[in-house]
Amino acid sequence: MPVAVLTVDQRGSRTSDDRVPATLEALAGATLLRPFERTAGDEFQGVLAEPGALAPVVEALLREDAWNIGIGVGEVEEPLPAHARAGRGAAYLRARDAVTAAKNSPWRLRVVGDAAGVRALETALWLWAAVLARRTARGWEVADLVDQGLSYEEAGRRLGISQSAVSQRAQAAGIVEGRRARELVTHLASGLLDGAEAPA
């Protein structure tokens, strides 16, 4: 069964506060095969098999702008142990290679695997990261409300601004582009994790 192992390492941990506990708490609701847990020092790891879970996890990590993100795609030895950090297999080795490479890669993120769709997934994630990086706090405020299902008019009432102002913030934040990117990441992840052939 193909899975994605995520190995995530805090950037600049020697000169900043430990962010791992708060991030683990924020990601506690993610749909994972094995939940995230600290592996050593400033690093944590989890195993994901549900394609739809990848985009929300990566988006949350990119939003914090504090992590090197390694995603290894492939097989793991079964039965999978109860704890993510105890697993073995190709996906684990690739995740380790990925997080090491992420330290010198665009948006501090890499995807490693030998399936045809891995490069496409990594490219989609980089492009999505570029959209997310331009969002201000106000842009995220609107994006969060829209993700909750609010219309621009409803978001405006919640924020005490006009619908036109919400639309302007949404455009500046790339909300439409971000939604499409999220859909694309999920589609590409499905090709890899469900065993279907994804675009190369």
Phi, psi and omega in degrees: 000121178287139178224172170244121173262125178255122174246122190235129187236131181288133177279140176059034185293337181287340183242011180219170180292156177289113182264354187299310183303314182295322180289321175299321178294319180294330182265006185298334181272000181294146180276095184239152174290320172224123187295158177298141174208152179295135179258318179193132175054246186258027186235147172220165189212147176209165181238131186234133177237343181271114184305323182292348181275341186294312184300312179299323180294312182294321179299316179298320180290318178297323181297324179288336178052047184221007192230148162267124188246117177247128179239117177254126183249130178160200182271158172232157178290135180244149002288145180289132179298167182294331182249137182304320186291345182268356184286165178219163177131177186301320182297324178293315180296321180290324177296322177296314177299321184293315183291329175293315179292330182300332184298338180234031184239161176305134176059017178053044182217135175220150173238128182235134178177171181251006178283156186298329185270002185295315180297320179296319178297314179299318179298315179299320179294320178296316180295320177297317179301323179296323177293312183295328184293337182273356182284132173272175176301322178293323178295318178295325179301314178292317181300319180296319180292319179295322178295334176282355178101005180283144172284169177299322179296315179294320178297321179298318178296320180296322185268350182075031178229169183284161176299323178298320179293322176298315180300320179294317178296320181296319179294315180296327182277352180066040184295317180296314179297321179296321178297316179297319180296318178300317178297318181294317178300317179295320179297315181291322177296324178298319179298328181275318188269337177269354178088000178280163181279119177266158178299139180282000000 
